Amino acid sequence: MTESSLPGTNDNREFVAFRVGSQEFCVDIMCVREIRGWTAATPLPHTPDYVRGVINLRGAVLPIVDLASRFGLPETEPTPRSVIIVVQISKQVVGLLVDAVSDIFTTTGASWQPTPEIASDNVKSMVGGIYALDGRMISLVLLNSIIPTAEKVAA
């Protein structure tokens, strides 16, 4: 699957679904390195508002992105159910703070709907499509858009 388009029509892919506020999102399971409980992050000066800070992950410094804040929603208040989804974005490993993991599902590309044209350019740059599953609407997160290029260099 390319980051700029919906999954191919004949591809069977697995996705990890998770909640951010009242909305559900997902990422390709092949990008997920691990899912771990919330660990308080050490803030870094002069980082964007959506970067919570860094944690020590087995000796490596892992930046933590609050997905709610990144999507323009109210900042996440971590709870015991909050998790960090550790993902590979290009060559960088990043932790995504989400409210909870809700599901793992398999689907083909033909099941995905494009992001509606009425969505803002910001939303369209971060959401690659929408999947309807059991009455739920799950948005596909384009991981390459979570950390813009200039900030990847700074991180």
DAHU-V188475 format. One record per backbone hydrogen bond with DSSP energy under -1.0 kcal/mol. NH is the residue of the N-H (numbers start at 1). CO is the residue of the C=O. E is the energy in kcal/mol with one decimal. If there is no record, write none. Layout:
NH;CO;E
NH;CO;E
//
This chain:
5;2;-1.0
11;8;-1.1
13;107;-2.7
15;105;-2.8
16;27;-2.6
17;103;-3.0
18;25;-2.7
19;100;-3.0
20;23;-2.5
23;20;-1.8
25;18;-2.8
26;139;-2.0
27;16;-1.6
29;14;-2.4
31;28;-2.0
32;29;-1.0
33;86;-3.5
34;86;-1.3
36;84;-2.5
38;82;-1.3
42;54;-3.0
51;48;-1.9
52;64;-2.3
54;42;-2.0
55;62;-2.0
57;60;-3.3
60;57;-1.5
62;55;-2.8
64;53;-2.9
65;95;-3.3
66;50;-3.3
67;97;-1.4
70;66;-2.4
71;67;-2.2
72;69;-1.4
73;68;-2.9
82;79;-1.3
83;98;-1.9
84;36;-3.2
85;96;-2.5
86;34;-2.9
87;94;-3.0
88;31;-2.5
89;92;-3.6
92;89;-2.7
94;87;-2.6
95;63;-3.1
96;85;-2.3
97;65;-2.9
98;83;-2.4
99;19;-2.2
102;17;-2.2
103;17;-1.5
105;15;-2.2
107;13;-2.3
109;8;-1.2
111;108;-1.6
112;109;-1.5
113;130;-3.0
119;116;-1.7
124;120;-2.6
125;121;-1.7
126;123;-1.0
127;123;-2.2
128;140;-2.8
130;113;-3.0
131;138;-2.8
133;136;-2.4
136;133;-2.0
138;131;-3.0
139;24;-2.1
140;129;-2.8
141;26;-2.8
142;126;-2.9
143;141;-1.0
145;142;-1.9
146;143;-1.6
152;148;-1.9
153;149;-1.7
154;150;-1.5
155;151;-2.3
//
